[in-house]
Amino acid sequence: PEAEQPEELPERSARIYIEGEAPRAYGDRVTLACELTGYEGLAYTVKWLYDDGSGWRDSGATGAKHRYEITRENAHWVWQAEIIVRLPEDQS
């Protein structure tokens, strides 16, 4: 008997960038943006996480954009977007 071939996974990507000019000083506002490709027709949530040197933490922000003010505390944080795809009810 012929073995079933695994279904090919769709091409998906996320591009994270700063909208506008990069912040230069404390008090500047920065907008992080997440541009998704290949997620059309899917139910998903974009969740923003940061690492302050002690591991990844949930910022509480969701959505394709996250705006915040640069402070002494957060100026060196690293950010990432987590994409959570919700499966249709019949597949969960």
C-alpha positions as CSV (number, residue, x, y, z in Angstrom):
1,P,0.0,0.0,0.0
2,E,1.1,3.5,-0.8
3,A,2.0,5.8,2.2
4,E,-0.1,8.9,2.6
5,Q,1.9,12.1,1.8
6,P,1.8,14.8,4.5
7,E,-0.2,17.8,3.5
8,E,2.1,20.6,2.4
9,L,2.1,23.5,4.9
10,P,1.2,26.9,3.6
11,E,3.8,29.7,3.3
12,R,3.3,32.1,6.1
13,S,5.5,34.9,7.3
14,A,5.5,37.9,9.7
15,R,7.5,41.1,9.2
16,I,8.0,43.2,12.4
17,Y,9.1,46.8,12.0
18,I,9.1,50.2,13.5
19,E,6.6,52.6,11.8
20,G,8.1,56.0,11.1
21,E,11.3,57.2,12.6
22,A,13.2,55.1,15.2
23,P,13.0,56.7,18.7
24,R,16.0,58.7,19.7
25,A,15.3,59.8,23.3
26,Y,13.4,58.9,26.4
27,G,9.8,60.0,26.1
28,D,9.6,59.4,22.3
29,R,6.7,57.3,21.2
30,V,7.3,54.2,19.0
31,T,4.9,52.1,17.0
32,L,5.8,48.5,16.4
33,A,3.9,46.9,13.5
34,C,3.4,43.3,12.4
35,E,2.7,42.7,8.7
36,L,1.4,39.1,8.1
37,T,1.5,37.2,4.8
38,G,-0.4,33.9,4.2
39,Y,-2.9,34.3,7.1
40,E,-5.8,35.4,4.8
41,G,-9.1,33.7,5.8
42,L,-7.7,32.6,9.2
43,A,-8.9,33.8,12.6
44,Y,-5.8,34.9,14.5
45,T,-4.5,37.2,17.3
46,V,-1.3,39.1,17.3
47,K,0.2,39.3,20.8
48,W,3.2,41.5,21.7
49,L,5.9,40.0,24.0
50,Y,9.0,41.6,25.3
51,D,12.3,40.4,26.9
52,D,13.8,42.7,29.5
53,G,16.7,40.3,30.1
54,S,14.8,37.9,32.3
55,G,12.9,36.0,29.6
56,W,9.9,36.6,27.4
57,R,6.8,38.3,29.0
58,D,3.4,39.1,27.8
59,S,3.0,42.9,27.4
60,G,-0.8,42.7,27.4
61,A,-0.9,44.4,24.0
62,T,-2.7,42.7,21.1
63,G,-3.3,43.8,17.5
64,A,-1.2,44.4,14.4
65,K,0.3,47.5,16.0
66,H,1.6,48.3,19.4
67,R,2.5,51.9,20.5
68,Y,4.4,52.8,23.6
69,E,6.7,55.4,25.1
70,I,10.4,54.8,25.5
71,T,11.6,55.0,29.1
72,R,14.9,54.2,30.9
73,E,13.3,50.9,31.9
74,N,12.2,49.7,28.5
75,A,14.7,51.3,26.1
76,H,16.7,48.1,25.7
77,W,13.8,45.6,25.7
78,V,13.6,43.2,22.7
79,W,10.2,42.8,21.2
80,Q,8.5,40.0,19.2
81,A,5.0,39.3,18.0
82,E,3.3,35.9,18.7
83,I,0.7,34.9,16.1
84,I,-2.0,32.7,17.6
85,V,-4.2,31.0,15.0
86,R,-7.6,29.7,16.1
87,L,-8.6,26.4,14.5
88,P,-12.2,26.0,13.3
89,E,-14.3,24.3,15.9
90,D,-14.5,21.1,14.0
91,Q,-10.7,20.7,14.1
92,S,-10.0,21.6,17.7
